[in-house]
Amino acid sequence: MFKDILNKEKITEIKENFKEESEIINTFNKVFFKGIDMRASDIHIEPHIEFYIIRFRIDGILENFLKLEKNIGIGLISRIKILTGLDIGEKRLPQDGRFKGKIEKIKLDFRVSTIGTLKGERCVIRILSKNTELSLENIGLSDENYEIIKRNLNKTSGIIIISGPTGSGKTTTIYSMLKYLNNEERNILTIEDPVEYEVEGISQVQYKNEIGLSFSNVLRGFLRQDPDILFIGEIRDKETGEIAIRAALTGHLVLTTVHAKDTVGILERMKDLGLDMNLLINGILFLQSQRLLKRRCKFCENGCDKCNKGFKGRILMEEILEFDEKIRNILKENLNLIKFKEQIQYKNFYERGKVLFDKKEISWKEFIKECD
């Protein structure tokens, strides 16, 4: 009789485990299918004291989607970590990886980041569509800036620097440029953290400091690989900046990004890093700063079944400062960037009186509200 009780308890345990596993699988499918259907760029799985919350980032804004029991949230993250090849036993240290999927004919990359918090493990998944057509023609550039970019991409040396906050489309813009440049006559190398778009014909490296594969180490190695074009994910320190400038001045086309509020702010950032400004000025082709604004729905004012609260998708707003001899001479004569702004009558995003937004003019205050 005692043996029978044990068997019944074991059977109950197996049933409960199966039920929980089934619920985790169903939750996984529900979260990912709904996130993709709603055009989410990121899925957040966030721990609270007694539960988990799922949030989607849609058109730059985070929105609550689902509340989960604590054990289901933990199980969901474990399932994602298994798919990604991460250590499911490590819940304290940051981990990152990626896995691939396909829905109908749409190929998707899922970039995963996990980290331990006081309330439990947290996970963020970036959704990247491999079917996205990356081209300069369809990312929303103004006609004038499109011509400036094409003109400079046809040069064989120099540096192009793009700035903007996280989520402003910098990587998409860079890869549209790389796709324009990508052909069998050119050797294109990239170093990124992480690699967001995998492109046939381009050699891409994700740096890993823990094994000694730092930005600067990879860059030095790249310069011995007979490159024509280099994409450096971000200039974060003086050493990386110096290598990038040297490459640009010795016959290579270099594309990179920094965090700065506008194009002149890029120069301020480079100066703060301690770079030789005269060398930088000689090497720059153009500086670009950009934001993504929510696009108004064409079918309604405040919300319908085709949009999200009156908005659907985003529109690119960019400014470009192209370097010519006049610009270079002004900077060489006086590196005071405040006076430089005055001399070129510079107006950044926030100083413009009006901007074009989805074929409608709006005030700069409205622009700031939409962009920040």
Backbone torsions as a table, in degrees:
resi	resn	phi	psi	omega
1	MET	NA	-43.4	177.1
2	PHE	-59.7	-38.7	178.2
3	LYS	-62.5	-41.0	-180.0
4	ASP	-63.5	-39.3	178.9
5	ILE	-62.4	-43.1	178.4
6	LEU	-59.5	-43.8	-179.4
7	ASN	-62.9	-40.9	179.3
8	LYS	-65.0	-40.2	178.1
9	GLU	-63.6	-40.3	179.9
10	LYS	-65.6	-42.0	178.8
11	ILE	-62.5	-41.9	178.3
12	THR	-61.8	-41.9	179.5
13	GLU	-62.4	-43.3	179.2
14	ILE	-62.6	-42.3	179.5
15	LYS	-63.2	-41.9	-179.8
16	GLU	-65.8	-41.9	178.2
17	ASN	-62.3	-42.6	179.6
18	PHE	-64.4	-40.3	179.7
19	LYS	-63.2	-43.8	179.9
20	GLU	-66.6	-42.5	178.8
21	GLU	-61.3	-41.2	179.1
22	SER	-64.2	-40.1	179.3
23	GLU	-66.5	-37.4	178.3
24	ILE	-64.3	-43.7	179.0
25	ILE	-62.7	-44.6	179.2
26	ASN	-62.8	-41.0	178.7
27	THR	-64.8	-43.7	177.6
28	PHE	-55.7	-50.5	-179.6
29	ASN	-62.4	-43.2	-178.6
30	LYS	-62.0	-46.8	-177.1
31	VAL	-64.8	-47.0	-174.9
32	PHE	-73.4	-41.8	179.6
33	PHE	-65.2	-41.7	-179.2
34	LYS	-68.8	-40.8	178.4
35	GLY	-59.9	-43.7	179.7
36	ILE	-68.1	-40.9	179.9
37	ASP	-62.9	-34.0	-178.2
38	MET	-89.4	6.8	178.7
39	ARG	62.3	35.9	178.1
40	ALA	-69.6	139.8	175.0
41	SER	-88.4	-25.7	-179.3
42	ASP	-143.4	146.8	172.5
43	ILE	-114.9	125.1	178.6
44	HIS	-106.5	128.6	175.1
45	ILE	-115.7	104.9	-165.9
46	GLU	-117.0	128.1	-179.5
47	PRO	-81.8	139.8	168.1
48	HIS	-120.9	-179.6	-173.9
49	ILE	-60.2	-44.0	-174.1
50	GLU	-119.3	2.8	-177.0
51	PHE	-159.5	175.7	173.3
52	TYR	-117.9	149.7	175.2
53	ILE	-119.3	134.7	172.7
54	ILE	-101.0	127.6	176.1
55	ARG	-126.4	145.7	176.5
56	PHE	-110.6	139.1	170.3
57	ARG	-95.9	113.6	-177.5
58	ILE	-121.5	121.7	-177.4
59	ASP	51.7	41.0	174.6
60	GLY	87.2	-7.7	-175.9
61	ILE	-113.8	133.5	176.8
62	LEU	-81.1	134.7	179.7
63	GLU	-134.9	137.0	177.8
64	ASN	-65.4	139.4	179.0
65	PHE	-121.9	-45.4	-170.0
66	LEU	-152.6	142.1	174.0
67	LYS	-107.9	130.9	-176.1
68	LEU	-120.5	150.1	169.5
69	GLU	-61.9	150.8	-174.5
70	LYS	-56.1	-45.9	-176.3
71	ASN	-66.4	-31.5	178.6
72	ILE	-72.3	-39.5	176.8
73	GLY	-62.0	-43.2	177.6
74	ILE	-62.9	-43.7	179.1
75	GLY	-65.0	-36.5	179.1
76	LEU	-63.5	-44.6	178.7
77	ILE	-65.1	-39.1	178.3
78	SER	-62.0	-40.9	178.9
79	ARG	-63.7	-41.9	178.7
80	ILE	-64.1	-40.0	179.9
81	LYS	-65.8	-36.6	177.3
82	ILE	-64.6	-45.4	178.4
83	LEU	-60.8	-33.5	-175.2
84	THR	-87.4	-12.7	-178.4
85	GLY	80.6	24.1	178.5
86	LEU	-89.9	165.7	-179.5
87	ASP	-79.7	109.2	-177.1
88	ILE	-72.9	-16.7	178.4
89	GLY	-81.4	-21.1	-179.5
90	GLU	-91.3	108.4	-177.1
91	LYS	-115.8	5.7	-177.6
92	ARG	-106.5	-47.2	-175.9
93	LEU	-81.1	148.8	176.2
94	PRO	-63.3	141.1	174.1
95	GLN	-136.4	151.2	174.9
96	ASP	-146.3	152.8	179.9
97	GLY	-170.9	-165.3	-179.5
98	ARG	-153.7	155.8	170.6
99	PHE	-141.1	164.5	-175.4
100	LYS	-116.3	154.7	177.7
101	GLY	-151.1	174.6	-179.7
102	LYS	-148.0	128.4	174.9
103	ILE	-121.2	116.8	-171.4
104	GLU	54.2	-116.3	-179.2
105	LYS	-104.3	6.2	-177.3
106	ILE	-91.9	117.8	175.5
107	LYS	-88.3	134.5	-175.0
108	LEU	-128.7	144.5	169.9
109	ASP	-110.1	135.1	177.1
110	PHE	-116.5	116.4	179.8
111	ARG	-98.8	122.0	-169.5
112	VAL	-112.0	136.2	173.6
113	SER	-132.9	130.1	176.7
114	THR	-124.8	151.7	177.7
115	ILE	-157.5	145.7	178.6
116	GLY	-82.4	139.2	175.7
117	THR	-127.0	176.0	179.8
118	LEU	-61.7	-28.8	-176.8
119	LYS	-97.9	-1.1	-179.8
120	GLY	134.6	-175.4	-177.0
121	GLU	-79.7	139.7	-178.5
122	ARG	-116.3	144.9	-177.2
123	CYS	-137.5	136.7	174.0
124	VAL	-127.4	131.8	-179.8
125	ILE	-117.5	120.3	173.9
126	ARG	-89.6	130.3	-179.1
127	ILE	-101.4	122.7	179.7
128	LEU	-124.5	124.3	178.4
129	SER	-86.8	124.9	177.8
130	LYS	-77.4	-11.2	178.8
131	ASN	-86.1	-7.3	-179.6
132	THR	-62.3	127.0	-179.9
133	GLU	-83.5	104.3	-179.5
134	LEU	-86.9	111.1	176.6
135	SER	-154.7	150.8	179.8
136	LEU	-61.2	-27.9	-176.1
137	GLU	-70.7	-28.6	-171.1
138	ASN	-114.6	12.8	178.7
139	ILE	-92.7	-3.1	172.5
140	GLY	98.0	22.2	178.1
141	LEU	-68.5	148.0	171.6
142	SER	-67.9	156.0	-178.5
143	ASP	-58.2	-42.3	-178.2
144	GLU	-63.5	-47.1	-178.5
145	ASN	-71.0	-31.6	175.7
146	TYR	-59.5	-43.4	179.6
147	GLU	-68.7	-37.9	177.7
148	ILE	-62.0	-45.3	-178.9
149	ILE	-63.5	-48.6	-179.5
150	LYS	-60.4	-42.2	-179.4
151	ARG	-59.6	-41.9	-177.3
152	ASN	-81.2	-29.0	176.7
153	LEU	-67.8	-21.3	178.2
154	ASN	-81.3	-1.8	175.4
155	LYS	-85.6	154.2	-173.8
156	THR	-93.4	-10.6	179.8
157	SER	-150.4	158.7	-178.7
158	GLY	127.1	173.2	-178.1
159	ILE	-123.3	137.0	177.2
160	ILE	-117.2	126.0	-177.2
161	ILE	-122.0	129.4	-179.4
162	ILE	-116.7	137.2	179.6
163	SER	-126.1	166.8	178.8
164	GLY	154.7	158.0	179.2
165	PRO	-68.5	168.6	175.9
166	THR	-56.9	133.6	179.1
167	GLY	83.5	17.1	-179.4
168	SER	-96.8	6.4	175.6
169	GLY	87.2	17.5	-177.8
170	LYS	-60.0	-46.6	-177.5
171	THR	-64.4	-39.4	177.6
172	THR	-61.8	-42.9	177.9
173	THR	-62.6	-46.4	-180.0
174	ILE	-59.7	-46.0	-177.1
175	TYR	-71.6	-25.4	171.6
176	SER	-65.5	-38.1	175.9
177	MET	-67.0	-43.6	-179.7
178	LEU	-63.8	-37.7	178.5
179	LYS	-65.7	-37.5	176.4
180	TYR	-61.4	-36.9	-176.9
181	LEU	-84.4	-19.6	-169.1
182	ASN	-72.6	111.6	171.3
183	ASN	-152.4	173.3	-173.5
184	GLU	-69.5	-11.0	179.7
185	GLU	-86.6	-10.0	-175.4
186	ARG	-119.0	145.1	174.6
187	ASN	-103.7	107.6	-176.2
188	ILE	-109.7	127.6	179.8
189	LEU	-124.9	141.2	178.0
190	THR	-130.7	147.4	170.9
191	ILE	-127.4	123.3	-171.6
192	GLU	-140.9	165.5	173.8
193	ASP	-147.9	96.2	-5.8
194	PRO	-92.6	-179.7	172.9
195	VAL	-77.3	116.1	-175.6
196	GLU	-90.3	-40.9	180.0
197	TYR	-118.9	127.1	175.0
198	GLU	-92.7	123.8	-173.8
199	VAL	-124.4	125.9	177.3
200	GLU	-63.7	133.7	178.0
201	GLY	94.0	-5.3	178.2
202	ILE	-118.3	133.7	178.3
203	SER	-88.7	116.7	-173.8
204	GLN	-117.3	137.8	-179.6
205	VAL	-128.3	134.4	171.6
206	GLN	-101.9	120.7	-175.2
207	TYR	-75.0	149.6	179.9
208	LYS	-138.9	101.7	-178.2
209	ASN	-61.1	-31.5	-174.7
210	GLU	-66.2	-19.4	177.1
211	ILE	-112.0	14.8	178.8
212	GLY	83.3	8.4	-179.1
213	LEU	-92.9	72.1	-177.0
214	SER	-85.2	167.6	177.1
215	PHE	-53.6	-50.7	-174.9
216	SER	-65.8	-38.5	178.3
217	ASN	-63.2	-44.8	179.9
218	VAL	-65.0	-42.0	-179.5
219	LEU	-60.5	-43.3	178.2
220	ARG	-61.5	-41.3	177.9
221	GLY	-64.4	-39.5	179.2
222	PHE	-59.2	-40.5	-176.5
223	LEU	-67.2	-13.9	174.5
224	ARG	-96.8	4.5	-179.0
225	GLN	-102.1	19.6	177.8
226	ASP	52.6	54.2	-177.6
227	PRO	-80.7	151.5	168.0
228	ASP	-98.5	-40.0	-174.8
229	ILE	-134.1	135.8	177.7
230	LEU	-122.3	134.6	168.9
231	PHE	-114.4	116.9	178.3
232	ILE	-104.5	116.1	-173.0
233	GLY	-46.4	-45.8	-179.9
234	GLU	-162.0	139.4	172.3
235	ILE	-87.9	110.8	-175.5
236	ARG	-111.1	-15.2	-176.5
237	ASP	-148.9	171.0	-175.8
238	LYS	-63.0	-41.6	-176.4
239	GLU	-62.0	-47.6	178.8
240	THR	-61.9	-41.9	179.2
241	GLY	-62.3	-41.7	-179.8
242	GLU	-65.1	-40.9	178.6
243	ILE	-64.8	-41.0	-179.9
244	ALA	-62.9	-45.1	179.8
245	ILE	-64.7	-43.3	179.7
246	ARG	-59.9	-42.1	179.1
247	ALA	-63.6	-41.2	-178.9
248	ALA	-65.6	-30.8	-177.9
249	LEU	-89.1	-4.6	-178.8
250	THR	-119.1	33.5	170.4
251	GLY	95.6	19.5	178.1
252	HIS	-120.3	146.9	172.1
253	LEU	-92.2	122.1	-175.6
254	VAL	-117.7	130.0	175.2
255	LEU	-116.7	137.2	-179.6
256	THR	-157.0	175.4	178.6
257	THR	-132.1	157.6	170.1
258	VAL	-143.3	166.1	174.1
259	HIS	-96.3	113.0	178.1
260	ALA	-154.3	156.0	-173.2
261	LYS	-78.5	-24.5	180.0
262	ASP	-159.8	-174.8	-173.7
263	THR	-67.0	-43.2	177.2
264	VAL	-67.3	-30.2	175.5
265	GLY	-61.9	-26.6	175.5
266	ILE	-62.8	-44.1	178.0
267	LEU	-63.0	-40.3	177.9
268	GLU	-61.8	-41.1	179.2
269	ARG	-64.7	-43.6	179.0
270	MET	-64.3	-37.6	177.9
271	LYS	-65.5	-41.4	179.1
272	ASP	-62.9	-31.6	179.0
273	LEU	-74.1	-11.6	178.0
274	GLY	88.8	21.5	-179.4
275	LEU	-77.2	154.4	176.0
276	ASP	-71.5	106.2	-173.0
277	MET	-67.4	-32.3	178.6
278	ASN	-64.0	-41.1	177.0
279	LEU	-66.0	-42.9	-179.8
280	LEU	-61.1	-46.2	-179.0
281	ILE	-59.5	-39.1	178.4
282	ASN	-67.2	-28.0	-174.4
283	GLY	-92.2	-20.7	-174.1
284	ILE	-70.0	132.0	170.5
285	LEU	-92.0	-53.2	172.2
286	PHE	-158.8	158.2	175.1
287	LEU	-113.0	140.0	179.8
288	GLN	-133.5	135.4	173.6
289	SER	-122.6	144.1	-175.4
290	GLN	-147.9	160.5	174.2
291	ARG	-139.3	162.2	171.4
292	LEU	-115.4	125.4	178.9
293	LEU	-106.2	146.9	175.5
294	LYS	-66.1	137.4	-179.6
295	ARG	-93.9	132.0	179.2
296	ARG	-66.4	141.8	178.1
297	CYS	-67.5	138.5	-178.6
298	LYS	-80.6	-11.8	-171.8
299	PHE	-107.8	-10.4	-176.0
300	CYS	-155.5	-179.9	177.2
301	GLU	-104.4	-45.6	-172.0
302	ASN	-120.6	-0.7	177.6
303	GLY	143.2	137.1	176.3
304	CYS	-152.5	-176.1	-176.8
305	ASP	-73.6	-5.9	179.9
306	LYS	-98.1	-6.0	-172.7
307	CYS	-142.3	-171.2	178.9
308	ASN	-124.9	96.6	178.2
309	LYS	56.9	40.2	176.1
310	GLY	92.2	0.7	180.0
311	PHE	-129.7	148.1	174.9
312	LYS	-148.8	116.0	-179.8
313	GLY	77.8	-179.1	179.9
314	ARG	-135.4	159.7	-177.6
315	ILE	-122.0	141.9	-178.3
316	LEU	-81.6	132.8	171.3
317	MET	-122.1	117.9	-174.8
318	GLU	-131.1	153.0	170.3
319	GLU	-128.7	142.8	-177.6
320	ILE	-128.7	133.8	173.3
321	LEU	-114.4	102.1	-178.9
322	GLU	-85.1	136.3	-178.6
323	PHE	-92.8	123.9	171.2
324	ASP	-124.7	-174.9	-177.1
325	GLU	-62.7	-35.7	179.5
326	LYS	-62.2	-48.3	-179.9
327	ILE	-62.4	-45.2	-178.3
328	ARG	-62.9	-42.3	-178.7
329	ASN	-65.7	-39.6	177.6
330	ILE	-59.7	-44.6	-178.5
331	LEU	-70.3	-37.1	-179.7
332	LYS	-68.4	-33.8	179.9
333	GLU	-71.5	-33.2	-178.3
334	ASN	-155.4	115.8	-178.0
335	LEU	-86.1	12.4	175.6
336	ASN	-72.9	107.7	-172.3
337	LEU	-72.1	-22.7	175.5
338	ILE	-67.7	-44.8	177.8
339	LYS	-67.8	-33.7	177.2
340	PHE	-59.4	-43.9	178.2
341	LYS	-59.8	-41.2	-179.9
342	GLU	-65.2	-42.6	-176.7
343	GLN	-66.2	-36.0	-179.7
344	ILE	-96.7	7.9	-179.5
345	GLN	51.0	51.2	-172.9
346	TYR	-76.4	132.8	172.8
347	LYS	-129.7	118.3	-179.5
348	ASN	-85.6	-171.1	-178.9
349	PHE	-50.2	-46.2	-169.5
350	TYR	-80.4	-13.9	-177.6
351	GLU	-100.7	-6.2	-179.3
352	ARG	-73.2	139.9	-178.8
353	GLY	-65.9	-49.0	179.0
354	LYS	-143.1	150.5	177.1
355	VAL	-129.9	158.6	179.0
356	LEU	-85.0	121.7	-178.9
357	PHE	-129.9	106.3	178.8
358	ASP	51.9	48.4	177.4
359	LYS	67.6	15.7	176.0
360	LYS	-130.7	141.7	176.4
361	GLU	-84.7	133.1	175.7
362	ILE	-128.6	160.1	-179.6
363	SER	-73.4	161.2	-178.5
364	TRP	-65.4	-28.4	177.4
365	LYS	-64.8	-41.7	176.5
366	GLU	-64.0	-37.5	179.4
367	PHE	-61.8	-46.8	179.1
368	ILE	-59.6	-43.4	-179.3
369	LYS	-61.0	-41.8	-179.3
370	GLU	-70.8	-36.2	-172.0
371	CYS	-87.4	-24.8	-179.1
372	ASP	-114.6	NA	NA
